[in-house]
Amino acid sequence: MLKSSLLSISTLAVAVAASLSLAVPADAQDTIRIGAPLPLTGPLSPEGLKQQRGYDLWAETANAAGGIDVGGTKMPVEIVYVDYESNTPRAVQSAERLITEDKVNFLFSPFGSGAAKAASSVSERYGIPTIAATASSEAVYDQGYQYLFGTFTPNSTLTTPLTEIVVNSGEDIKTVAIYARNDLFPLAIAKEMEASAKANGLEVLSFDEYAIGTLDHASALTLMRQSQPDWVFATGYINDLILMRRQMSELGIKPKVLTMIAGPAYKEFVEAGGPLAENISSAAWWHPSVTYEGEDVFGTTADYVAAFEAKYGALPDYAEASASAAGAILELAIEKAGTVDPAAVRDALASLDVTTFYGQVKFGETGQITSLEPPVFQIQDGEAKAIFPEAIKQTDLKFGGIQ
């Protein structure tokens, strides 16, 4: 198997080389080209690099099997990466460049709901089937677009089960303080939490936002401490939440329940937090303990986890698995269509109803997946342990113990 560095260089975004064990060089004919604008540098780079790992594993696995079966002909896969440096306008420009100049057949969306929504107008305009591996906000999918599909269920599927677990626990949890990054997904899921809390009889003491790029949360957290909430619900991305957690500890904020989304599912968060990560609850769209018998190139969930561990020396998290699933889903749709014609592949994606290593895949009318039941988990003894759904439950939710 040839090794090549596949990258696309834009005048607006510096490409980051990715060593990919793909079957063919970039200039080979009859290759399925997939554009992937990612934040490989800048504050969102931890998340972007996770997506890249997931995509790489899928591409290598597909090519090791000879490529994607397109109407009886095997075609290899090439992923064309562009680093948009954690800048949303550059993500949009990169998506257009990938379509018009790099001539990709399909797209994987930029990271997160905000950038995915912004770039979706480009792929819709050109009629390029696009899979968003890290966009959950319904505002991404309510635009009436036909070519956008997402592997994350709506935000409410994360907040509602967690709220019900807390409310039905028998613990004396009556008040909630919400602290959210002012960005599409973090703010949207915080609002879902507010609605869920109120629907379940909890008092929302505060709902505060912080700006993208905030490097000091002390003032907002000091105000939060004065209200002494039973439950703190904080949203953002991994670097935001690591900083926030440290400052919460310094200020002596010790709620009975501390929930952070998204970050605790990542081993990097647990390692960086150390003892401060203990007993933080969260929710995600996938967990390596699920067990599915997939019809995709990876097969079972266990086979996928083993392949990921063999390549990267670690368990996959939900972001990495979702990226791999995006590739596997696209592969199934191309094989179903029997062609790389974008309209035909779009129709195949819309009609998919299939089990993969990631779970059951069926898209709703807006293109957002509707067939998954996302896990709720808590960091216990340095590991993310599932507390919901019952089929994969590993432990019960612990209260208190926040340092």
Stockholm file with secondary structure:
# STOCKHOLM 1.0

chainA/1-403         MLKSSLLSISTLAVAVAASLSLAVPADAQDTIRIGAPLPLTGPLSPEGLKQQRGYDLWAETANAAGGIDVGGTKMPVEIVYVDYESNTPRAVQSAERLITEDKVNFLFSPFGSGAAKAASSVSERYGIPTIAATASSEAVYDQGYQYLFGTFTPNSTLTTPLTEIVVNSGEDIKTVAIYARNDLFPLAIAKEMEASAKANGLEVLSFDEYAIGTLDHASALTLMRQSQPDWVFATGYINDLILMRRQMSELGIKPKVLTMIAGPAYKEFVEAGGPLAENISSAAWWHPSVTYEGEDVFGTTADYVAAFEAKYGALPDYAEASASAAGAILELAIEKAGTVDPAAVRDALASLDVTTFYGQVKFGETGQITSLEPPVFQIQDGEAKAIFPEAIKQTDLKFGGIQ
#=GR chainA/1-403 SS CCCEECCCCBTTBCCCCCEECCSSCTTCSSCEEEEEEECCSSTTHHHHHHHHHHHHHHHHHHHHTTSEEETTEEECEEEEEEECTTCHHHHHHHHHHHHHTSCCSEEECCSHHHHHHHHHHHHHHHTCCEEESSCCCHHHHTTCCSSEEESSCCTHHHHHHHHHHHHTTSSCCCEEEEEEESSHHHHHHHHHHHHHHHHTTCEEEEEEEECTTCCCCHHHHHHHHHHCCSEEEEECCHHHHHHHHHHHHHTTCCCSEEEEESSTTSHHHHHHHGGGGTTEEEECSCCTTCCCBCSSSSCBHHHHHHHHHHHHSSCCCHHHHHHHHHHHHHHHHHHHHTSCCHHHHHHHHHHCEEEETTEEEEBCTTSBBCSCCCCEEEEETTEEEEEESGGGCCSCCCCCCCC
#=GC SS_cons         CCCEECCCCBTTBCCCCCEECCSSCTTCSSCEEEEEEECCSSTTHHHHHHHHHHHHHHHHHHHHTTSEEETTEEECEEEEEEECTTCHHHHHHHHHHHHHTSCCSEEECCSHHHHHHHHHHHHHHHTCCEEESSCCCHHHHTTCCSSEEESSCCTHHHHHHHHHHHHTTSSCCCEEEEEEESSHHHHHHHHHHHHHHHHTTCEEEEEEEECTTCCCCHHHHHHHHHHCCSEEEEECCHHHHHHHHHHHHHTTCCCSEEEEESSTTSHHHHHHHGGGGTTEEEECSCCTTCCCBCSSSSCBHHHHHHHHHHHHSSCCCHHHHHHHHHHHHHHHHHHHHTSCCHHHHHHHHHHCEEEETTEEEEBCTTSBBCSCCCCEEEEETTEEEEEESGGGCCSCCCCCCCC
//
